[in-house]
Amino acid sequence: MLRIHQIVTGELESSLSVSLLNSGAHPDLDRSLVLPYGFRNDIRRRDGQVTEGVMVPVPVWLIEGTDKTILIDTGLGDIDEVSTMQSRYGVDFVASRTPEQDLVAGLARHGVRPEDVDVVVLTHLHFDHVGNNELFPRARFVVQRDELPQAVAPPSFCMFYYPDYSYKITDIRDRLDVIDGDVDIADGVRLVKIGGHTPGCMVVMVETALGTVCLTSDVMYNYRNLELNWPMGSFWNLPELMRGYARLHREADVIVPEHDWQFREHFPSGTIE
């Protein structure tokens, strides 16, 4: 059976409006039952402003046990570059990384070097999922066709795609494997196109000893999205997204939201096996 290792590449601030549609407001639910794990009111931004929100992990996922070395996404890139880039568009969300969250170091803990990676699955092309593409000189990069237009030439209304970051895709264009729909990329590893969050967002279904594990990418940010069937506030097509939620519940035994430290309460070692 396959094993899945979470490797955290840094933290990002996620506002309540991004984490939960309508900021989690509901007349029949106590706010404390809706707020995502780790919600706090003392996040200090670079400009000195103190705000409420969640500092969320930005993971990549290493799949062990196939005949290929497979990495899901490449995570958060250079922190200063990200912060400067976002500030040009009026975004001042906090980004941070500890030495332990260096991606190369995280891979090394599992005996993997960047040049060992055969396949990188880019679940979608938001900045925090493509930030270290340049580290993988031998890898083929798998991406849904519908992701490319916004990543290469994003309209101004598209959240979390930045023209400044299009080089993360154009610099690997000769190693892109562009797909359209669901694809098996190895025994026990299936890519499923969901959309919803972005035009071509996909999840990864992995066969493990626990059953079928779904790595949701940003289809689900956090466990509140999962537990309450309540989507995040950053979406492209809400009906499509909710159809995706229903499909995940039908097809997966274990559903793993992407950006939630609560994952470590379920899997303290960071490994699903």
C-alpha positions in Angstrom: 0.0 0.0 0.0 1.0 3.6 -0.5 2.1 6.1 2.1 1.5 9.9 2.0 3.8 12.3 3.8 2.8 15.9 4.5 5.7 18.4 4.1 4.9 21.9 5.3 6.6 24.7 3.3 5.5 27.6 5.4 2.4 29.4 6.8 0.0 31.9 5.3 -2.6 34.1 6.9 -6.1 33.0 5.9 -8.9 35.5 6.7 -12.3 34.2 7.8 -13.8 35.3 4.6 -11.4 33.2 2.6 -11.7 30.2 5.0 -15.5 30.0 5.1 -18.2 31.3 2.7 -19.9 34.4 4.2 -17.3 34.4 6.9 -19.0 31.5 8.7 -22.1 33.6 9.6 -25.2 31.5 10.3 -28.2 32.4 12.4 -28.6 28.9 13.9 -25.0 28.1 14.7 -22.8 29.4 17.5 -19.8 31.2 16.0 -17.4 29.0 18.0 -18.8 25.9 16.3 -18.0 27.4 12.9 -14.6 29.0 13.3 -11.8 27.0 11.8 -9.1 25.4 13.9 -6.5 27.8 15.2 -8.6 30.9 14.6 -7.2 33.9 16.6 -7.5 37.6 16.8 -3.8 38.6 17.2 -2.3 38.2 13.8 0.2 41.0 13.3 0.7 42.1 9.7 3.8 43.7 8.2 2.3 47.2 8.4 1.6 46.7 12.2 -2.1 46.1 11.8 -3.5 43.4 14.2 -6.3 41.3 12.7 -8.2 38.1 13.2 -7.8 35.0 11.1 -5.9 31.8 10.9 -2.2 31.0 10.2 -2.5 27.9 8.0 0.1 25.4 6.8 1.1 25.4 3.1 1.8 21.7 2.5 3.1 19.5 -0.3 2.4 15.8 -0.3 5.0 13.1 -1.0 3.6 9.8 -2.2 5.7 6.8 -1.4 5.3 3.3 -2.7 4.8 3.7 -6.4 7.4 3.0 -9.1 7.7 6.8 -9.5 8.6 9.5 -7.0 5.4 11.7 -6.9 5.1 15.1 -5.3 1.7 16.9 -5.0 2.3 20.7 -5.5 5.5 22.6 -4.7 4.2 24.9 -2.0 5.1 28.3 -0.9 8.1 30.0 -2.6 10.4 32.7 -1.5 8.7 34.6 1.3 10.0 38.0 0.4 9.1 37.6 -3.2 5.5 36.5 -2.3 5.0 39.3 0.2 6.3 42.0 -2.3 4.2 40.5 -5.1 1.0 40.4 -3.1 1.5 43.9 -1.8 1.4 45.3 -5.4 -2.2 44.0 -5.6 -3.3 45.4 -2.2 -2.9 42.1 -0.3 -1.0 42.2 3.0 -1.6 38.7 4.2 1.2 37.4 6.4 3.6 34.7 5.0 6.3 33.0 7.0 8.6 30.0 7.0 10.8 28.4 9.7 14.1 26.6 8.8 12.3 23.3 9.4 9.8 24.2 6.7 12.3 24.4 3.9 11.1 22.1 1.2 14.5 20.6 0.3 15.0 19.8 4.0 11.5 18.3 4.3 12.1 16.0 1.3 15.5 15.0 2.8 13.8 13.8 5.9 12.2 11.1 3.7 15.3 10.3 1.8 14.3 12.2 -1.3 16.3 14.9 -3.2 14.6 17.3 -5.6 16.3 15.6 -8.6 14.7 12.3 -7.5 11.2 13.6 -8.1 9.7 12.1 -11.3 6.2 13.6 -11.3 4.9 16.8 -9.8 1.1 17.1 -9.8 0.1 20.8 -9.8 -3.4 20.6 -8.4 -4.0 24.1 -9.5 -1.8 27.1 -10.2 -2.4 29.6 -7.3 0.9 31.0 -6.0 1.1 28.8 -2.9 1.0 25.6 -5.0 3.7 26.4 -7.6 6.2 28.3 -5.6 9.1 25.9 -5.8 8.7 24.5 -9.3 12.2 25.4 -10.2 13.7 23.0 -7.7 12.7 19.9 -9.7 15.0 19.6 -12.8 13.9 16.1 -13.9 10.2 16.2 -13.1 7.3 16.2 -15.4 4.5 18.5 -14.3 0.9 17.4 -14.6 -1.7 20.2 -14.8 -5.3 20.5 -15.9 -5.8 22.4 -19.2 -8.3 24.8 -17.7 -5.7 26.1 -15.2 -3.3 27.5 -17.8 -5.0 30.6 -19.1 -5.5 32.2 -15.7 -2.0 31.3 -14.5 -0.2 32.6 -17.6 -2.3 35.7 -18.2 -4.6 36.2 -15.2 -7.4 38.7 -15.4 -7.4 41.2 -12.5 -10.5 39.7 -10.9 -9.0 36.2 -10.4 -7.9 35.7 -6.8 -4.4 34.4 -6.0 -3.1 34.2 -9.6 -0.5 36.9 -10.2 1.1 38.0 -13.5 4.4 38.4 -11.7 4.3 34.6 -11.0 3.5 33.4 -14.5 7.2 32.5 -14.9 6.7 29.6 -12.5 4.7 28.0 -15.3 6.3 29.3 -18.5 9.8 28.3 -17.3 8.7 24.7 -17.2 6.5 24.7 -20.3 8.6 22.1 -22.0 7.9 19.7 -19.1 4.2 20.2 -18.7 1.9 17.3 -19.2 -1.5 18.9 -19.8 -4.6 16.8 -19.1 -8.3 17.3 -19.3 -10.3 15.3 -16.8 -9.5 12.3 -14.6 -6.3 10.4 -15.0 -4.5 7.6 -13.3 -0.8 8.5 -13.0 0.4 5.4 -11.1 -1.0 2.3 -9.5 -3.2 3.6 -6.7 -2.9 7.3 -7.6 -5.7 8.9 -9.5 -6.2 12.6 -10.3 -9.8 13.8 -10.3 -10.8 17.1 -11.8 -13.3 18.9 -9.5 -13.0 22.6 -10.5 -15.1 24.8 -8.3 -12.3 26.5 -6.4 -10.5 27.3 -9.7 -11.4 26.2 -13.3 -9.1 23.2 -13.3 -8.6 22.4 -9.6 -8.1 18.7 -9.0 -7.9 16.4 -6.0 -5.7 13.3 -5.7 -7.1 9.9 -4.7 -4.5 7.6 -3.1 -5.0 3.9 -2.2 -3.6 3.3 1.3 -4.1 0.8 4.1 -6.8 3.2 5.5 -8.7 3.0 2.2 -9.0 5.7 -0.5 -7.5 8.9 0.8 -8.5 12.1 -0.9 -6.0 15.0 -0.8 -8.4 17.8 -1.5 -6.1 20.6 -2.5 -8.0 23.8 -2.1 -11.4 22.2 -2.8 -11.4 22.0 1.0 -9.3 24.5 3.0 -10.1 23.2 6.5 -12.0 20.6 8.5 -14.9 23.0 9.0 -15.5 22.8 5.3 -15.6 19.1 5.6 -17.6 18.7 8.8 -20.3 21.3 8.0 -20.3 20.8 4.2 -19.5 24.5 4.2 -17.3 25.7 1.3 -14.5 28.2 1.6 -15.0 31.8 0.5 -12.5 31.6 -2.4 -14.3 29.9 -5.3 -14.7 30.1 -9.1 -18.0 28.2 -9.5 -19.9 27.4 -6.3 -22.4 24.8 -7.7 -19.5 23.0 -9.3 -17.6 23.1 -6.0 -20.5 21.6 -4.0 -21.0 18.8 -6.6 -17.3 18.1 -6.0 -17.9 17.9 -2.2 -20.6 15.3 -2.8 -18.3 13.3 -5.1 -15.5 13.3 -2.5 -17.9 11.9 0.1 -19.0 9.2 -2.3 -15.6 8.1 -3.5 -13.1 8.6 -0.6 -12.8 6.9 2.8 -10.6 9.6 4.3 -10.8 13.2 3.2 -7.9 15.5 4.0 -8.4 19.3 3.8 -5.4 21.2 2.5 -4.7 24.1 4.8 -5.4 23.0 8.4 -3.1 22.3 11.3 -5.8 20.1 12.6 -4.5 17.4 10.2 -1.7 16.8 12.8 -4.3 15.9 15.4 -5.5 13.1 13.1 -2.0 12.1 11.9 0.6 13.4 14.4 3.6 12.1 12.5 2.4 13.8 9.3 2.2 10.5 7.5 -0.9 8.7 6.3 -0.3 4.9 6.1 
